[in-house]
Amino acid sequence: QVQLVESGGGLVQAGGSLRLSCAASGRTASNYVMGWFRQAPGKEREFVALIRWSSGFTYYADSVKGRFTISRDNAKNTVYLQMSSLKPEDTAVYYCAADRRLGALSTRYAEYDSWGQGTQVTVSS
């Protein structure tokens, strides 16, 4: 099992920036895919971005493309989500997750088997 701990959420005005961090510990491996998801009140959890530990390959939801950047620091076992030009509709609890399946590259939250506790991001208008 992989333990994930998010940090960096908070309250920011529209147009502002935040950086989320996700520290991984336990049975980590370079073939994992790390994803960021978010869930707003009354809505389903949705995919935001993913990165493969080994290659650094990234993929984004259309709603955040060009505004958010996912990255990783292999030495620190940490994944980041840099969020810029934030909008009120970005308000949600943000979760990081790990998909340990070999060769996986999924945007479906049901296929991720390790999750952090979540961090609240609130964007005021």
Salt bridges, closest charged atoms under 4 A:
GLU46 OE2 - ARG38 NE 2.53
ASP62 OD1 - LYS65 NZ 3.06
ASP90 OD1 - ARG38 NH1 2.88
ASP90 OD2 - ARG67 NH1 2.75
ASP99 OD2 - ARG101 NH2 2.82
GLU111 OE1 - ARG101 NH2 2.89
GLU111 OE2 - ARG108 NH1 2.98
ASP113 OD2 - ARG100 NE 2.93
